[in-house]
Amino acid sequence: MIQFILNNERIQTTAHAGITLLDFIREHQQLKGTKIGCREGDCGACTVLVGALNKNTISYQSITSCISPLGNANGKHIVTIEGINIPKTLNTAQQAMADNYATQCGFCTPGFVVSMTGFALSTQDNNTALNSCNDAISGNICRCTGYKSIEKAGFDLVEKLQEKDKNHQIDWLINQGFVPDYFNTIPEQLKKLQQSTIQQQRSEGSTVANGTDLYVQHADTLSEEPVSLISDNTSLKGISFTDTTCTIGANTTVSELLENEQLRKGFPRLKSFLKLISSEQIRNMGTLGGNFVNASPIGDMSVFFLALNSTLAILHKNGTTRQIPFHKFHQDYKKYDLQKEEILKSIAFNVLEATSVFNFEKVSKRTHLDIASVNASARISVENNRIISAHFAVGGVAAIPKYAVKTAEFIIGKSINSEVIKAAQEILQSEISPISDVRGSATYKRFLARQLFFAHFIELFPTKINPQQLIAI
């Protein structure tokens, strides 16, 4: 039995835990405001809010329901466009869209309104460097209106939210017409839910965290076959630090990385890195473990953590744990070192020392929200202008995310100058073997690998590197 609150209605269902939340909302509950668009989590027409109870308050996030399993709604508050309608009037987000002529055919509008409402419900400070309305709607695509009018609607929302009472947030949002008044009853409603464990779904079948990779390819299969849902397994979540090490649970989402203050201190450009990785909705869903086991040659988080020289902890069903260097996890195209009764538990890396710097780069057909053509990362430690350690990773240039061992070996001990970097780039070219596909020719990918390798040094050592000397042919 799966139990959750859908808008203001308690749901108890024996529907298959593996069907998509979108299909349950539209076909089982006949709520047609949540639209079917791409069914790949890309367009945002199916956006809903998921609220999770934390003590006496609820934290809301936007997700794309087309690639989210129904079972993950268990024990939560699911909000569709119908759930934020206010009787006899438009809510604040809807009114802002109308006032700014920000809708035309209207197909995308429910998704935009839900995302904007999620922004209003956010417990983070609204419209800060980490949390803006434009970020909130980054995963919503409009095919006919254009975005300036929608952005203006967002600016109207931001202006109204400047006065938000953070101590009585829900009451203030209700009074200002952002959400209907039933929202202040949801914490008590969720407390009364008898939490369903859906144990029968966890003992067999495909292992699914939040589904952002699996459901793009196998939604129909997963809606019929048993699924082992691990999203709510708290032992696989969390970010912890010692003096020297950071450990991150495999179920940790990309959004949770960004929200962690200590990680942001260690990686001052973390937001600019992670903003290149999909949309707000997908970052709210996508887990590190899911990205790793998808085993894509261009997996963004795989490339990110390879350059950190990370270590994976792998958990067996019998409770034992083994550890392996992350660069040994991916073995061949879509093949990796994970046995049938094992799951990823966590990933750990040494925190950056004072002598260390890190960079992540990505090129894709769209700057944001898109799969990479080539991505790359680097961790470099320098003392007295000499490189004492280095780790490089490149995606899209081999059958697996490529950990460039020979390039690192070559550059260690050398000083930072253009000639050394150009020579190291030649070593990198010998380590990669790109193929031509829809994201570019092999020649183009080699060119991108070169440019991104140079970009690391231009970004990290601007006073030591002359870009003109690097790009000179």
C-alpha positions in Angstrom: 0.0 0.0 0.0 1.4 3.4 -1.0 0.1 6.3 0.9 0.6 10.0 0.4 -1.3 13.3 0.2 -2.1 14.5 -3.3 -3.0 18.1 -3.1 -5.5 18.0 -0.3 -6.6 14.4 -0.6 -5.2 11.3 1.2 -4.3 8.6 -1.3 -4.1 5.0 -0.5 -3.3 2.9 -3.6 -2.1 -0.6 -4.5 -1.0 0.6 -7.9 2.3 -0.7 -9.1 5.1 1.3 -7.4 7.0 1.4 -10.6 4.5 3.3 -12.7 5.3 7.0 -13.2 3.9 9.5 -10.9 2.7 11.4 -14.0 0.6 8.5 -15.2 -1.0 8.0 -11.8 -1.9 11.7 -11.5 -3.4 11.8 -15.0 -4.9 8.4 -15.5 -5.8 7.2 -12.0 -6.7 10.6 -10.5 -7.9 12.3 -13.7 -5.9 15.5 -12.9 -5.1 16.6 -16.4 -3.4 19.9 -15.6 0.0 18.1 -15.3 0.9 17.7 -18.9 2.6 15.0 -20.9 5.4 16.5 -22.9 8.7 14.8 -23.6 8.5 12.0 -21.1 12.3 12.4 -20.6 12.3 15.0 -17.8 13.4 17.7 -20.2 10.5 20.0 -20.9 9.0 20.5 -17.4 5.4 20.3 -18.6 4.8 17.6 -16.0 6.4 19.5 -13.1 4.9 18.8 -9.6 6.1 19.7 -6.1 7.1 17.0 -3.6 6.9 18.0 0.1 8.8 16.0 2.7 8.1 16.3 6.4 11.0 17.4 8.5 9.9 17.6 12.2 7.0 20.1 12.0 7.8 21.7 8.7 7.7 20.6 5.1 10.4 21.1 2.5 9.2 21.4 -1.1 11.1 20.7 -4.3 10.0 20.6 -7.9 10.5 17.4 -9.9 9.5 16.1 -13.3 6.8 13.5 -12.6 7.2 11.7 -16.0 10.4 10.0 -14.8 9.6 9.6 -11.1 8.2 6.3 -9.8 4.9 6.4 -8.0 6.4 4.6 -5.0 8.7 7.5 -4.2 5.6 9.6 -3.4 5.0 7.4 -0.3 4.7 9.4 2.8 5.0 12.8 1.0 2.9 15.7 -0.2 2.5 15.8 -3.9 1.2 19.1 -5.4 -0.1 19.5 -8.9 -1.3 22.7 -10.6 -4.8 21.8 -9.3 -3.4 21.8 -5.8 -2.3 25.5 -5.9 -5.5 26.8 -7.4 -7.3 29.3 -5.1 -11.1 29.4 -5.3 -12.6 32.2 -7.4 -9.3 33.9 -8.1 -5.8 33.3 -9.6 -3.0 32.6 -7.3 0.0 35.0 -7.2 2.1 33.1 -9.7 -0.9 32.7 -12.1 -1.7 36.4 -11.8 1.9 37.3 -12.5 1.9 35.2 -15.7 -1.4 36.8 -16.8 -0.3 40.4 -16.0 2.9 39.9 -18.1 1.2 38.2 -21.0 3.4 35.3 -20.3 1.3 32.5 -21.8 0.1 31.8 -25.3 -1.0 28.2 -26.1 -0.9 27.5 -22.4 0.5 24.0 -22.6 3.7 24.8 -20.7 2.0 27.2 -18.2 1.0 24.8 -15.5 4.6 23.6 -15.2 5.9 27.2 -15.0 3.3 28.1 -12.4 4.2 25.0 -10.3 7.9 25.8 -10.5 7.3 29.4 -9.5 5.2 28.3 -6.5 7.9 25.9 -5.5 10.3 28.9 -5.5 7.9 30.8 -3.2 7.7 27.8 -0.9 11.5 27.4 -0.7 12.9 27.7 2.8 16.1 29.3 1.3 16.3 33.0 0.9 14.5 33.9 -2.3 16.4 35.5 -5.2 19.9 35.0 -3.8 23.0 33.8 -5.6 22.0 30.2 -4.8 18.2 30.5 -5.2 16.6 32.6 -7.9 13.3 32.4 -9.7 15.1 31.9 -13.0 16.9 28.9 -11.5 13.5 27.6 -10.4 12.1 27.7 -13.9 15.3 26.5 -15.6 13.7 23.1 -16.4 10.5 24.5 -18.0 10.5 24.9 -21.7 8.0 27.2 -23.6 7.7 26.6 -27.3 5.8 29.6 -28.4 5.8 32.6 -26.0 9.4 33.4 -25.5 11.0 33.8 -22.1 11.2 37.5 -21.4 7.6 37.8 -20.4 7.9 34.7 -18.2 11.0 36.2 -16.6 9.1 39.4 -15.9 6.4 37.4 -14.2 9.2 35.8 -12.1 10.5 39.3 -11.2 7.0 40.2 -10.0 7.0 37.2 -7.7 10.4 38.0 -6.4 9.3 41.6 -5.6 6.4 40.3 -3.6 8.5 37.7 -1.8 10.8 40.4 -0.4 8.3 40.8 2.4 8.0 37.1 3.2 7.7 36.3 6.9 10.3 33.6 7.3 9.1 32.7 10.8 5.5 32.1 9.6 6.2 31.3 6.0 3.1 29.2 5.1 0.7 31.5 6.8 2.2 34.4 5.0 2.1 32.7 1.6 -1.6 31.8 2.2 -2.4 35.3 3.1 -0.6 36.7 0.1 -2.4 34.3 -2.3 0.5 32.1 -3.3 -1.0 28.9 -2.0 -4.5 27.8 -0.8 -5.2 27.6 2.9 -5.1 23.8 3.2 -1.3 24.0 3.0 -1.1 24.7 6.8 -2.8 21.4 7.5 -0.3 19.3 5.6 2.2 18.7 8.4 -0.4 17.1 10.6 -1.9 15.2 7.7 1.5 13.7 6.9 2.1 12.8 10.5 -1.1 10.8 10.5 -0.2 8.8 7.5 0.7 5.2 8.2 4.0 4.9 6.5 4.0 2.3 3.8 7.3 0.3 3.6 6.4 -1.3 0.2 8.8 -4.1 1.3 7.6 -6.4 -1.4 8.9 -3.9 -4.0 12.4 -3.7 -2.4 13.3 -7.3 -2.3 13.7 -7.8 -6.1 13.7 -6.1 -9.4 15.6 -3.1 -10.8 17.2 -0.9 -8.2 15.8 2.6 -8.6 16.6 5.7 -6.6 14.8 8.7 -8.2 14.7 7.3 -11.8 16.2 10.2 -13.8 18.3 7.9 -15.9 16.4 4.6 -15.8 12.9 6.1 -16.5 14.1 7.9 -19.6 14.9 4.6 -21.2 12.8 2.0 -19.4 9.6 3.6 -18.0 7.3 1.1 -19.7 9.3 -1.9 -18.4 9.6 -0.5 -14.9 5.8 0.1 -14.8 5.2 -3.6 -15.1 8.2 -5.4 -13.5 9.2 -5.4 -9.8 11.3 -2.4 -8.7 13.5 -2.1 -5.7 13.1 1.5 -4.5 15.9 2.9 -2.4 15.2 6.7 -2.5 14.1 6.8 1.2 17.1 4.7 2.4 18.6 7.3 4.8 21.7 5.2 5.3 22.6 6.0 1.7 22.3 9.8 2.1 24.1 12.6 3.8 27.3 14.6 3.5 29.9 14.4 6.3 33.4 15.8 6.9 36.4 14.9 8.9 39.5 17.1 8.9 40.8 15.5 5.8 37.9 13.7 4.1 34.4 14.4 2.7 32.0 11.4 2.4 28.8 11.7 0.4 26.0 9.1 0.4 25.2 7.6 -3.0 21.5 8.8 -2.7 22.6 12.4 -2.3 21.1 14.6 -5.0 22.9 17.3 -6.9 20.8 19.9 -5.2 21.9 18.7 -1.8 25.5 19.1 -2.9 24.8 22.7 -3.7 22.9 23.4 -0.5 25.8 22.1 1.7 27.6 25.1 3.1 30.9 23.3 3.7 31.0 22.0 0.1 30.5 25.5 -1.2 33.4 26.8 0.9 35.6 24.0 -0.5 34.4 24.7 -4.0 33.7 28.5 -4.3 32.5 28.0 -7.9 30.2 25.1 -7.1 27.0 26.7 -8.3 28.5 27.6 -11.7 29.7 24.0 -12.0 26.5 22.4 -11.0 24.3 24.8 -13.0 25.8 23.1 -16.1 24.3 19.8 -14.9 20.7 19.5 -16.1 17.8 21.6 -14.7 16.5 22.5 -11.3 13.9 19.6 -11.3 16.5 17.0 -12.3 19.1 18.3 -9.9 16.4 17.9 -7.2 16.0 14.2 -8.2 19.3 13.0 -9.7 21.5 11.1 -7.3 25.3 10.5 -7.4 24.9 6.8 -7.3 22.4 6.8 -10.1 24.7 8.9 -12.3 27.6 6.6 -11.6 25.8 3.3 -12.4 24.2 4.8 -15.5 27.8 4.4 -16.6 27.5 7.0 -19.4 30.8 8.0 -21.0 29.7 11.6 -20.4 28.3 11.3 -16.9 28.8 14.8 -15.4 29.1 13.7 -11.8 31.4 10.8 -12.8 33.8 13.2 -14.5 33.5 15.6 -11.5 34.4 13.0 -8.9 37.0 11.2 -10.9 39.3 14.2 -10.8 38.9 14.4 -7.1 40.6 10.9 -6.9 37.6 9.6 -5.1 37.0 6.2 -3.4 33.7 4.3 -3.7 32.1 2.3 -0.9 30.0 -0.6 -2.1 27.5 -2.3 0.1 26.5 -6.0 -0.2 23.1 -7.3 0.7 24.7 -9.3 3.5 25.9 -6.0 5.1 29.6 -6.1 4.2 31.3 -3.2 2.5 34.2 -3.0 0.1 36.0 0.0 -1.2 37.6 0.6 -4.6 39.2 3.6 -6.3 36.5 5.3 -8.3 38.7 5.3 -11.4 38.5 1.5 -11.4 34.7 1.3 -11.2 33.8 1.8 -14.8 35.3 -1.0 -16.9 33.9 -0.7 -20.4 30.9 0.8 -22.1 28.0 0.5 -19.7 30.0 -2.0 -17.6 31.1 -1.5 -14.0 32.4 -3.2 -10.9 29.1 -3.9 -9.1 27.7 -7.3 -8.4 24.1 -8.4 -8.5 23.5 -8.0 -4.7 25.5 -4.9 -4.3 24.6 -1.2 -4.3 26.7 1.9 -4.1 26.8 3.2 -0.5 29.0 6.4 -0.7 31.8 8.2 -2.3 34.7 9.9 -0.5 37.5 12.2 -1.4 40.2 14.2 0.3 39.2 17.8 0.9 41.1 20.4 -1.0 44.2 21.6 0.7 45.5 25.2 0.6 47.8 24.2 -2.3 44.9 22.5 -4.3 42.5 23.9 -6.9 39.7 22.3 -8.8 37.8 23.1 -12.0 34.9 21.6 -14.0 34.1 22.4 -17.7 31.4 21.3 -20.0 30.4 21.8 -23.6 27.0 20.9 -24.9 24.7 21.9 -27.7 22.7 24.0 -25.2 24.8 25.6 -22.5 22.4 24.5 -19.8 20.1 21.5 -19.3 21.8 19.4 -21.9 23.9 16.2 -22.1 27.6 17.0 -22.7 29.4 16.6 -26.0 32.6 16.7 -23.9 33.1 17.5 -20.2 36.3 17.7 -18.1 37.5 18.3 -14.6 40.9 18.8 -13.0 42.4 18.8 -9.5 45.9 20.2 -9.3 48.2 20.9 -6.3 51.0 23.3 -6.7 53.9 24.3 -4.5 56.6 26.9 -5.5 55.1 26.9 -9.1 55.6 23.2 -9.4 52.8 20.7 -9.7 53.0 18.2 -6.9 49.9 16.2 -7.7 47.3 16.2 -10.5 44.1 14.4 -11.5 42.3 14.8 -14.8 39.1 13.4 -16.1 37.4 13.8 -19.5 34.0 12.6 -20.7 32.8 11.9 -24.2 36.1 10.8 -25.5 36.2 7.1 -24.6 33.9 4.2 -23.8 33.9 5.2 -20.2 34.5 8.5 -18.3 38.3 8.8 -18.9 40.7 9.1 -15.9 43.8 10.5 -17.6 46.6 8.7 -15.7 49.4 9.3 -18.2 48.7 13.0 -18.5 48.8 13.4 -14.7 52.1 11.4 -14.5 53.6 13.6 -17.2 52.8 16.9 -15.6 53.7 16.1 -12.0 56.9 17.8 -11.0 56.9 20.3 -13.8 56.4 24.1 -13.6 53.2 25.8 -14.8 53.9 27.3 -18.2 52.3 27.2 -21.6 54.9 24.8 -23.1 54.4 22.2 -20.4 50.6 22.4 -20.7 50.7 22.0 -24.5 53.0 19.0 -24.1 50.6 17.5 -21.5 47.7 18.0 -23.9 49.5 15.9 -26.4 49.7 13.1 -23.8 46.0 13.5 -23.2 45.3 13.1 -26.9 47.1 9.8 -26.8 44.9 8.6 -23.9 41.5 9.3 -25.5 39.7 7.6 -28.4 36.5 9.5 -29.2 34.0 8.3 -31.8 31.8 10.3 -34.1 28.1 10.5 -33.1 25.2 12.9 -32.9 27.1 15.1 -30.4 30.0 15.7 -32.7 32.7 14.1 -34.8 35.7 12.4 -33.3 37.9 15.3 -34.5 35.6 17.9 -32.9 35.7 16.0 -29.6 39.5 15.9 -29.6 39.4 19.6 -30.2 37.0 20.1 -27.3 39.2 17.9 -25.0 42.2 20.1 -25.9 40.3 23.3 -25.3 38.8 22.2 -22.0 42.2 21.0 -20.8 43.6 24.4 -21.6 40.6 26.0 -19.9 41.5 24.4 -16.6 44.9 26.2 -16.5 43.6 29.5 -17.9 40.9 29.5 -15.2 43.0 28.2 -12.3 46.3 30.0 -13.0 45.4 33.3 -14.8 48.6 35.1 -13.8 50.8 32.3 -15.0 49.2 31.4 -18.3 48.9 33.4 -21.5 45.9 32.1 -23.4 47.2 33.3 -26.7 50.3 31.1 -26.2 48.1 28.1 -25.6 45.8 28.5 -28.6 48.5 29.4 -31.1 48.7 26.7 -33.7 
